[in-house]
Amino acid sequence: MGSQDPLRGYEGRLRDILERLDVRIGDRLRIIKGNTIFEGILMPKTAESGKDILVLKLPNGYNVGIGIDEGVRIEVLERRGLKLYEEILGEETYIKGENDKLITIISTGGTIASKVEYETGAVRPALSAHELVDLVPDLLKLGSIKALSLFSIFSEDMNPSHWSKIAEQVAKYIYEGADGVIIAHGTDTMAYTAAALAFALRNLPVPVALVGAQRSSDRPSTDALINLKGAAITVIKAPFAEVTVVMHGDVSDTYVLAHRGVKVRKMHSSRRDAFQSINDLPLAKVIPETNELIMINNTYIKRTNDKSSLILMNKFDDRVVLIKAYPGIDPEIIDMVVDRGYRGIVIEGTGLGHIANRCIPSIRRAIEEGIPVIMTTQTLFGKINMNVYTTGRRLLAAGVIPGYDMLPETAYVKLSWVLAQTRDLCEVRRLMLTNFVYEFNERHLPYHYPRWFHG
């Protein structure tokens, strides 16, 4: 069960008891066990705790585990708990700023949107307009703030239906007059969502910035505040109208980078500067301390502010798979995908765009059955060239569509978006080879290592 489970960590007989009493984490309880009485706040618990152990936070601040066996009475003293948490979801809040600009902020979950309630131990969304301004008072100098907690999930639980809902909400706010939209999102799959929004929001008139944090806003070492202010500066001051990922550009709090949403990847599991543009330059460098935005990339889609120009195309096909080529890969994997009714395949190939020759008959069969197959490279940097070696030429002859220098994730998202529009293989090929939002580069870029490789 997820973070919204009102009895997170409780299961079996004890959970049944608590559900009968309509108890939620955060409710104040009295536990009567023999001659001993405990009063406190019901806390969530970990999977390592015993099934019949109930965890209370006592008035002195300490937690205690209480075995709930036969004869133990549970009384509810105050119902408060996660009802407060649930009410936040779907609630829209607003604070007037110092000028006529409007920044809308949509929370979907993730570390940046997490706030620990130390009284209850629960983690809840912390992105009401008032909480945002409390965290970053300078936001009001950039514009009025409208905030919405759309949903609160871990980014690994995102799927194409979530992309569609986020895109719909972004479009709604733009149609209503937003000068820029910020999306708070978990970092692990942020690049997938950024790519999805880039394709779903056609003729985007204003910037959209996805922002996250490696460390939550209640930690002294948090990167949330700098990232959030950097995102706000980006959506108000940027000359481009693209979907971006705005995250730390170095390990300190000096600047953030606005990366093009279809050309960015999380390249480190924990560093502040985890995100890097791949086969492209970041769009801009943002210095939150001085509110400066410095353009880096001169190739971009220009902001128009014509809100009526936006076209929402937010349908995605969820029957697409991403397969990584590896030594010893069994062609039956591809056959299984075909047999299970999947409608599109993206291969993260080796080198210039290869997979074992023994897989080619299975790939040919997939294409013959109307399933497009896209080739990308797991080297990330550089682009595929399937005309150099025999394997690549055989794959092209089988009908594989080259993905140029598209990131595997971007190709996966794009194919999902394309297949929601057409299943005709010729049209799929045409759309996959159409450069909509600079998802692939038609110019040569020098290879470069990630920054931290230089020590």
VOGU-3710 file (C-alpha; in Angstrom, 3 decimals, decimal comma):
1> mgsqdplrgy> 0,000/0,000/0,000  1,248/3,517/-0,821  1,964/6,645/1,151  -1,772/7,490/1,235  -2,666/4,316/3,140  -4,419/5,534/6,334  -3,008/2,528/8,225  0,421/2,303/6,627  2,385/-0,678/7,928  -0,514/-2,377/9,721
11> egrlrdiler> -1,850/-5,707/8,494  -3,637/-8,861/9,519  -5,723/-9,072/12,708  -4,537/-5,731/14,090  -5,429/-3,899/10,895  -8,902/-5,470/10,993  -9,373/-4,164/14,536  -8,260/-0,655/13,616  -10,446/-0,575/10,508  -13,505/-1,618/12,558
21> ldvrigdrlr> -12,808/1,336/14,860  -12,316/3,602/11,790  -8,876/4,530/13,106  -6,274/6,349/10,999  -2,628/7,168/11,477  -2,531/10,460/13,380  -5,616/9,726/15,519  -5,124/10,074/19,281  -5,786/6,758/21,022  -5,996/5,324/24,529
31> iikgntifeg> -4,690/1,761/24,900  -5,717/-0,085/28,076  -3,594/-3,142/28,686  -4,238/-4,679/32,085  -3,473/-2,013/34,674  -1,411/0,071/32,242  -2,872/2,902/30,182  -1,116/4,445/27,178  -2,292/7,593/25,403  -0,762/8,976/22,241
41> ilmpktaesg> -0,812/9,450/18,478  -1,077/6,363/16,237  2,081/6,174/14,109  2,828/4,299/10,871  5,160/1,360/11,257  7,701/-0,513/9,183  7,410/-4,000/7,786  10,017/-5,141/10,317  7,633/-4,553/13,235  5,634/-7,484/14,579
51> kdilvlklpn> 2,165/-7,906/13,088  0,405/-7,388/16,423  2,487/-4,379/17,501  0,796/-0,971/17,567  3,060/2,106/17,593  2,096/5,206/19,599  3,876/8,530/19,935  3,563/9,450/23,616  3,124/13,042/24,866  6,818/13,095/25,845
61> gynvgigide> 7,766/12,619/22,175  8,960/9,013/22,450  7,456/6,179/20,412  6,378/2,975/22,076  5,394/-0,367/20,574  2,468/-2,066/22,286  1,516/-5,688/21,755  -2,206/-5,919/21,049  -3,348/-9,277/22,334  -6,621/-10,577/23,710
71> gvrievlerr> -8,149/-8,321/26,365  -6,455/-5,105/25,226  -8,888/-2,215/24,718  -8,418/0,512/22,114  -10,342/3,769/22,521  -10,361/6,679/20,067  -9,864/10,000/21,878  -9,571/12,283/18,836  -10,039/11,671/15,148  -7,641/13,848/13,127
81> glklyeeilg> -4,998/11,757/11,359  -4,772/11,424/7,628  -8,106/13,079/6,910  -6,142/16,323/6,965  -3,659/14,760/4,552  -6,329/13,611/2,132  -8,065/16,975/2,109  -4,911/18,523/0,653  -5,186/16,446/-2,523  -7,233/18,254/-5,134
91> eetyikgend> -7,267/21,506/-3,143  -6,303/24,674/-5,013  -4,726/27,560/-3,099  -3,704/31,061/-4,196  -1,621/34,014/-2,975  -1,428/37,367/-4,752  2,048/38,383/-5,841  3,780/41,700/-6,407  3,077/41,875/-10,155  0,577/40,682/-12,736
101> klitiistgg> 2,378/37,405/-13,550  0,793/34,080/-12,579  2,831/30,992/-11,707  0,898/27,776/-11,258  2,504/24,916/-9,351  1,223/21,344/-9,589  2,394/18,815/-7,017  2,518/15,159/-8,025  4,657/13,866/-5,149  8,328/13,175/-4,673
111> tiaskveyet> 10,876/14,444/-2,204  10,355/18,129/-3,020  6,675/17,808/-2,107  7,316/15,907/1,114  6,892/17,336/4,564  7,242/15,291/7,722  4,608/15,964/10,364  6,700/15,435/13,425  3,636/15,052/15,615  2,263/12,136/13,608
121> gavrpalsah> 5,293/10,898/11,746  3,298/10,995/8,510  4,768/12,331/5,277  2,347/14,498/3,348  2,321/16,912/0,403  3,614/20,320/1,462  2,822/22,385/-1,583  -0,059/24,640/-0,719  0,527/28,196/-1,894  1,078/29,336/1,693
131> elvdlvpdll> 3,630/26,605/2,399  5,449/27,420/-0,840  5,704/31,078/0,059  6,819/30,170/3,580  9,604/28,075/2,028  10,584/30,610/-0,652  9,223/34,102/0,139  10,854/35,516/-3,013  8,305/33,655/-5,141  5,843/36,504/-4,664
141> klgsikalsl> 8,323/38,918/-6,274  8,059/36,842/-9,447  4,271/36,603/-9,541  1,118/35,336/-7,908  1,147/31,693/-6,868  -1,606/29,193/-7,559  -0,885/25,702/-6,222  -2,586/22,339/-6,570  -1,744/18,917/-5,149  -2,910/16,791/-8,081
151> fsifsedmnp> -1,794/13,531/-6,544  0,966/12,284/-4,277  2,763/9,188/-5,484  6,286/7,895/-5,718  7,759/8,676/-9,131  8,439/4,980/-9,744  4,668/4,476/-9,631  4,046/6,940/-12,478  2,500/5,511/-15,629  1,118/6,904/-18,896
161> shwskiaeqv> -2,286/7,604/-17,323  -0,564/9,958/-14,868  1,236/11,723/-17,726  -2,123/12,288/-19,376  -3,679/13,780/-16,221  -0,700/16,061/-15,594  -0,786/17,305/-19,195  -4,520/17,971/-18,919  -4,012/20,023/-15,762  -1,110/21,966/-17,282
171> akyiyegadg> -3,238/22,787/-20,335  -6,122/23,899/-18,114  -3,904/26,339/-16,237  -2,376/27,704/-19,445  -5,816/28,226/-20,998  -6,787/30,068/-17,796  -3,880/32,468/-18,227  -0,838/31,027/-16,441  2,432/32,670/-17,476  4,338/29,510/-16,577
181> viiahgtdtm> 3,710/26,145/-14,980  5,871/24,274/-12,467  5,415/20,572/-11,734  6,834/19,143/-8,522  7,847/15,564/-9,270  9,993/12,756/-7,904  13,410/12,709/-9,539  13,697/9,025/-10,467  11,296/9,116/-13,438  11,121/12,876/-13,945
191> aytaaalafa> 12,736/12,636/-17,394  9,981/10,288/-18,614  7,241/12,689/-17,507  9,089/15,663/-18,994  9,281/13,916/-22,355  5,627/12,932/-22,180  4,524/16,513/-21,530  6,769/17,803/-24,312  4,869/15,652/-26,826  1,414/16,041/-25,258
201> lrnlpvpval> 1,421/19,861/-25,143  1,575/20,913/-28,782  2,269/24,570/-29,655  3,218/25,273/-26,065  3,086/29,071/-25,567  4,856/29,367/-22,180  7,539/27,413/-20,303  6,783/24,345/-18,207  9,350/23,316/-15,601  9,542/20,026/-13,766
211> vgaqrssdrp> 11,391/20,367/-10,485  12,395/17,969/-7,753  14,777/17,522/-4,889  17,329/14,962/-3,804  16,756/15,987/-0,173  13,419/17,000/1,333  12,578/20,567/2,322  12,693/19,813/6,066  16,402/18,852/5,945  19,150/21,452/6,449
221> stdalinlkg> 20,928/20,183/3,336  17,843/20,423/1,149  18,169/21,405/-2,489  14,417/21,938/-2,792  14,386/25,689/-2,168  17,029/26,625/-4,746  15,518/24,298/-7,338  12,015/25,653/-6,758  13,066/29,287/-7,026  15,125/28,446/-10,113
231> aaitvikapf> 12,067/26,839/-11,704  9,960/29,928/-10,943  12,574/32,226/-12,507  12,672/29,935/-15,542  8,937/29,922/-16,243  8,664/33,705/-15,836  11,851/34,937/-17,512  12,780/32,321/-20,123  12,356/33,297/-23,796  11,574/29,675/-24,683
241> aevtvvmhgd> 8,301/27,775/-24,508  9,445/24,234/-23,819  9,077/21,565/-21,176  12,189/21,631/-19,020  13,726/19,926/-16,005  15,164/22,502/-13,597  17,634/21,085/-11,081  20,944/21,884/-9,385  23,817/22,564/-11,783  26,559/21,975/-9,220
251> vsdtyvlahr> 26,913/20,415/-5,776  26,582/23,762/-4,001  23,708/26,250/-4,139  25,298/28,423/-6,828  23,038/27,837/-9,818  20,483/25,534/-11,422  20,198/24,392/-15,027  17,110/24,297/-17,196  17,441/21,134/-19,274  15,326/20,401/-22,332
261> gvkvrkmhss> 12,784/17,812/-21,198  13,423/15,379/-24,063  17,234/15,500/-23,726  17,831/15,086/-19,998  18,677/12,165/-17,763  19,255/11,555/-14,074  22,906/10,498/-14,085  23,575/9,981/-10,385  21,480/8,345/-7,679  22,022/10,951/-4,959
271> rrdafqsind> 24,104/13,979/-5,982  22,475/17,386/-6,106  23,703/17,879/-9,682  22,315/14,516/-10,760  20,655/15,743/-13,961  22,537/16,289/-17,188  21,613/17,197/-20,739  22,576/14,381/-23,115  23,639/15,115/-26,705  22,467/18,671/-26,166
281> lplakvipet> 23,256/21,803/-24,196  21,095/22,907/-21,283  18,706/25,627/-22,360  19,696/28,050/-19,613  21,663/28,658/-16,443  19,665/30,221/-13,619  21,176/31,992/-10,604  18,442/32,134/-7,940  20,329/34,524/-5,656  20,254/37,281/-8,274
291> neliminnty> 17,177/36,160/-10,265  19,320/35,903/-13,407  18,575/33,628/-16,345  21,452/33,196/-18,789  20,707/31,442/-22,075  23,147/28,672/-23,039  21,417/27,018/-25,971  20,446/29,247/-28,892  18,224/26,591/-30,452  14,816/26,630/-28,812
301> ikrtndkssl> 11,083/27,032/-29,360  10,147/30,646/-28,682  7,610/31,770/-26,116  4,509/33,297/-27,720  2,137/33,865/-24,770  -0,727/33,064/-27,150  -2,540/30,768/-24,726  -5,138/29,809/-27,340  -2,465/28,219/-29,562  -1,971/25,274/-27,208
311> ilmnkfddrv> -3,268/21,921/-28,454  -3,635/19,122/-25,916  -2,704/15,699/-27,321  -2,361/13,747/-24,104  -3,160/10,185/-25,104  -0,520/7,488/-24,612  -0,463/3,785/-25,441  0,568/1,812/-22,364  1,433/-1,319/-24,380  4,985/-0,270/-25,265
321> vlikaypgid> 8,124/-1,923/-23,891  11,745/-0,864/-23,531  14,204/-3,752/-23,960  17,903/-3,512/-23,155  20,238/-5,497/-25,392  22,798/-7,548/-23,457  25,153/-10,443/-24,138  23,141/-13,655/-24,136  19,763/-12,006/-24,681  17,155/-14,605/-25,590
331> peiidmvvdr> 15,030/-13,840/-28,687  12,113/-15,402/-26,812  11,866/-12,153/-24,850  10,842/-10,376/-28,053  8,540/-13,252/-29,027  6,871/-13,078/-25,605  6,283/-9,338/-25,994  4,603/-9,980/-29,345  2,547/-12,868/-27,991  1,369/-10,802/-25,014
341> gyrgiviegt> -0,150/-8,185/-27,308  2,272/-5,310/-26,880  2,036/-2,730/-29,630  5,487/-1,149/-29,719  9,104/-2,024/-28,896  12,046/0,256/-28,175  15,447/-1,435/-28,069  18,271/0,066/-26,057  20,940/-1,352/-28,326  24,684/-1,570/-28,054
351> glghianrci> 27,103/0,836/-29,717  25,828/2,235/-32,988  22,464/0,496/-32,591  22,842/-3,268/-32,447  21,351/-6,346/-30,840  22,409/-9,978/-31,221  21,852/-11,312/-34,752  19,871/-14,233/-33,340  17,161/-11,688/-32,344  16,618/-10,410/-35,880
361> psirraieeg> 14,091/-13,097/-36,929  11,979/-12,289/-33,853  12,242/-8,565/-34,588  11,240/-9,180/-38,213  8,243/-11,195/-37,032  7,179/-8,352/-34,702  7,314/-5,818/-37,532  5,465/-8,127/-39,900  2,697/-8,336/-37,280  2,400/-4,546/-37,223
371> ipvimttqtl> 4,553/-3,810/-34,175  7,033/-0,953/-34,742  10,554/-1,479/-33,395  12,730/1,556/-32,611  16,507/1,332/-32,121  18,407/3,564/-29,671  21,780/3,212/-27,974  22,645/2,450/-24,375  25,867/4,469/-24,668  23,597/7,534/-24,361
381> fgkinmnvyt> 26,187/9,949/-25,770  26,415/9,968/-29,554  23,902/8,715/-32,077  23,199/5,404/-33,727  24,376/4,640/-37,248  22,995/1,353/-38,461  24,725/1,546/-41,842  28,246/0,910/-40,525  28,127/-2,788/-39,602  26,317/-5,780/-41,047
391> tgrrllaagv> 24,097/-6,238/-37,995  22,779/-2,691/-38,281  22,087/-3,088/-41,981  20,234/-6,350/-41,335  18,102/-4,603/-38,692  17,291/-1,780/-41,106  16,356/-4,313/-43,779  14,014/-5,968/-41,272  12,213/-2,651/-40,853  13,686/-1,294/-37,610
401> ipgydmlpet> 13,205/2,479/-37,244  16,399/4,347/-36,239  16,108/6,571/-33,192  19,086/8,810/-34,071  20,402/10,255/-30,785  17,134/10,036/-28,885  17,494/8,848/-25,329  15,937/5,385/-24,888  13,447/6,852/-22,392  12,448/9,598/-24,796
411> ayvklswvla> 12,003/7,114/-27,648  9,864/4,928/-25,371  7,634/7,878/-24,433  7,436/9,167/-27,998  6,443/5,765/-29,379  3,772/5,509/-26,683  2,460/8,914/-27,771  2,645/8,131/-31,492  0,824/4,805/-31,134  -2,040/6,582/-29,373
421> qtrdlcevrr> -2,534/8,511/-32,625  -1,981/5,805/-35,261  -1,198/2,111/-35,641  -0,279/2,416/-39,318  3,390/1,414/-39,573  4,207/3,902/-42,327  2,674/6,741/-40,357  4,384/5,577/-37,159  7,715/5,650/-38,998  7,017/9,133/-40,340
431> lmltnfvyef> 6,098/10,500/-36,922  9,005/8,824/-35,158  11,383/10,386/-37,697  9,766/13,826/-37,303  11,648/16,124/-34,933  8,816/17,702/-32,920  10,573/19,293/-29,916  14,293/18,776/-30,635  14,107/15,218/-29,293  16,957/14,382/-31,640
441> nerhlpyhyp> 19,724/16,595/-32,935  20,494/16,947/-36,616  23,909/18,462/-35,940  27,033/16,828/-34,559  27,765/17,390/-30,879  31,103/16,483/-29,262  31,174/13,568/-26,883  31,687/14,548/-23,269  31,879/12,740/-19,967  29,595/13,490/-17,026
451> rwfhg> 31,022/16,296/-14,927  31,907/14,189/-11,900  34,189/11,917/-13,942  36,741/14,744/-13,917  37,179/14,573/-10,125
//
